Amino acid sequence: MAPLDGRTAIVTGGATGIGFAISRRLLSDGAAVLIAARTEEELKPALDRLRGTGAEPRGFVGDLVAAGTAQDMLEIAVEAFGGVDILVNNAGGGVIRPTLEHTEETLRATIDNNLWTTLRATLALLRHMAGRGGGRIVNIGAESVRNGLTSHAIYNAAKGGVHALATGLAREFAHAGITVNTVAPSYTLTPELKELIDAGKLPEHLRPVVEDAVALIPMGRPAEVDEVAAAVAYLVGLDAGFVTGQVISVNGGSSMG
C-alpha cells in the first residue's frame, strides 16, 4: 500500500519546476492529484509527461490571484475526487532584482504571485477541510527569508508573509484537525533554470544572485527538486500528524537552528 493511497491533493503551480516534482512525488505515493497552472501551455505538457508514467492527474487552469478562481479550483477537485485532503501552495515566482530597481508593476507581481495566490487557495480550502474533519496544508516558502539572499528583499516580503500565515493558521485551525507547515527551499536547480544556465542564457543580473546563493550553502550545491518534494511528502503523510506550524528548511545548511 502506498503511503498516500486514498488521499487527494491540489498542487498549485504544479506543472513546472519544484511544483512538478511535488505533483510527481504525491502521485507516486498514491494520492489523486489536481495540478493547478496559470496557463494551458504550462499544464498540458506536465499532464502528458505524468500520464506517460501511468499516473492520472487532473488539471485546472486559472489565475489564483483573481477572486473566485481558487473556489473554482476547489469545485473541480471535489467533482473529480469527492473532497480534498491536501493543499500544497507552490504557485509563486517573483521579479528578482535590487530593491530600488523595482517598479510598481514588479512589486505588485511579486506580492500577488507569492502571497495572494497562497491566501486565495488557503481561504478556499480551510472551510472545506474543517468540514471533512481535517487536512494538510503545506506552503512553499523560501530560505532567503532567513539568509537575506542578494536582491531578494521584495520577494522575501512576500514569502515572509507566507511563512507567517502558516504559523497563524496552524494555531487557529489545530482544533479542526488541519496542520499547516512551510517547506523553505534554498536556491534550487529546477530543470528550467538548468536549461538557461547550460545554454548560457541566464540573465546577467541573476548571475551574482546564483553565485551568492551557492556560496551560502555549506554543501556547496543547490537543492534538487526531488529533495524539496520529499519534505512535502513527509508533511502530508501519516508520520507528520503531530507536526504543525513548522518551517522545514531544505537548504544544505545555509541557515541553521
N, C-alpha and C positions, 0 to 999 in steps of 0.2 A: 504494500500500500504506500503510495506517495504521500509525503508529509502534508500536502495541501489538497488532497482528494476531497471533493465535496465543497470546497471553498470557492468563493467568487471574488473577483478583483477588478478594479479600474486602475489603470496606469495612465496618468496624464502625461503628455509629451512622450508617449511610449513607443514612438515609431523610429526614433533616431537616438544615437549616442548612448548615454547611460540608460535612458528610458527604454530603449530597445533591449538592452541587456537585462533589465529588470523584467520586462514583459516575457522574454525568453526563459528566464530562470523560474518565474512563477508558473508558467505553463509547464515546464519540465518537472516542477514539483507537484503538478496535478491540479492546479487551480484553473478555473474557467476565467478567461481574461478579456476585458474590453479595453482596447487600446484607443486612447483619445489623441487626436492630432489636429493641428490647425488647418492643414490642407489635405486634399485627396492625393496630391503629388507626394507628400510625405508618407501618408498612410498606406497606399496601395502596395508599394514595394515591400514594406515591412510585413504586411499580411501575407504577401506572396512568399516571402522568404520563410516565414514561420510555418505556413501551411505546407511548404516543401519538406519540413521535418516531421510532418504528420500531426502537428498541432492544429487546433481550430479556433483561433482567436476571433473575436468580433471587433468591429471598428466603429469609431464615431469621429466626425469632423465638425469642428466648431471653434470659435474664439472664446475661450473661457473668461476673458476679461469682461465680455459683454454680459449684462444682467440677463438671466434666464437660460443661458447656454448650459450651465452646469446642471440645472434641473432637467433640461432636455437629455443630457448625457445620462443622468440617473434613470430617467424613464426608459431609455433604450436598454440600459443594463438590466433593469428589473424585468422588462419584457423578455429579454434573452435568457436571463438566469433565474428569475424569480426573486432575487434580492442581491444585495452587495455586502460582503463581509470585510473587504479590504479596500482601502483607498491609498494609492501612492501618488503624492503630489510631486511629480517630477517636472512638470511644464515650467519652463524658465528661459533664461538667456537674457543677457544684458549687453549694453554697449560698454566695453572695457576701454577706458581712456582716462587721462589725468582729469581730476575733478573740475578744474577751471576751463576745460575744453568741452564740457558737456553743454548741451543746448536744452531748451525746454522740451524738445521732442525726444531727445535721448534720455533725459531724466524720466519723463513720463513712461517711455517704453521700458526702461529698466524696472521701475516700480510695478508697472502693470504686468509685465511678463512673469515676474517672480512672486510678488506679494499678492496682487489681486487675483491671479489665477488660483493660488493656493486658498485664499479666502473664499472665493466663489465655490470652488469644488468642495471644500470642507463644510461650508454652511449648508450646501445642498445635501450632503451625506449624513450629517450629525443626527438629525431627527429620524432619518430612515434607520440608521444603525441602532439608535436608542430604542426604537420600536421593535427591533429584532432581538434585543437583549444584549447587544454588544457589537464590537467591531475593532478593526485595527487601522489606524491612520499613520502613515509614515511620510514625513516631509523630507524632500531632498534639500538640504541646506548647503553650507559651504564652509570649508576650513578657513577660507580667507577672512571670515568673520572674526576668527580668533587670532590669525597671524598677521593681519593687515597687509596683505599682498599688494604689490605695486599696482597703481591705477584702479584699485577695486573699491574705493570708498563708497561710491554711489551704489554699486552692486551689493556691497556689504550692508548698506542701509536697508535694502530690500530683503536680502537673505537673513539679516539680523531680525527683521520683523517675522520672518518665517520661523526662526528658532524660538522667538518669544511667544508666538502664537501657540506653538506646540506645548510649551510648559503650562501656559494658562489653561488651555483646553484639557490637558492631562488631569489637572486637579479638578476642574469643573465637571468633567464627564466620567471620572473614575467610578462613580456610583452607578453609572449606566452600563458598565462593562466595556467601555471604549478606552483603548490605550492609544496614546498619541506620542510619537517619538520622532526624532530627526536623525537622519544619516548625513554626515557632513564630509564630503569627499575633498581631498586636496586636489591640486591640478591632476586631471585625469586624461589620459591619452585615448580619446574617443577615435573610432575609425575615421570620422570626418576630419578631425584635427590632424591625425596622422597623414591622411591623404594630402592635406595642404602642406604640411612640413616636408613630406617626401617629394612633392612636386615643386618645392621652392616657392610656394605661393602664400606662405604665411605673411600677413600684412606687417610691414616694417615696424609699426608702433607696438605690435604684440611680441616682437622678439625679446625685448628685455623683460617683459612680463613672464614669458615662458622660462627664460633663463633664471630669473629670480625665484620662480615657483619651484623649480627643481633644486636650486641651491638651498632652499629652506627645508628640504626633505632629507633627513639623515640617511635614509635608504638609497638616496641618490637616483631615484627614478619616479616618474608619475605613477599614479594608481592605474590599474586596469579596470575596464568597465565591469568585468565579472566579479571583481573584488568588491565593488560597491553594491552590485546586485546581491551578493552573498549576505551582506549586512542587512539589506532589506528583507531577504528571505528569512533570516533569523527572527527579526522583529515581528513578522506577520505569522510566524509559526507557533506551534503549541508550546515550545520551550520558553517563549518570551511572554507568557501570560501575566507575569508579575513585574514586567518592565514597562514603565510609562514615565513620560516627562524627561526622557534622557536624550542626550546628544551622543550618538555613536560616531566617532571620528575614524574615517578610513583615510589615513594621512601619512603613513610611513614615518610617523614620529615628528612631523613638522611643528606640532604643538603637543604638549603632554600635560597630564594631570587634569 
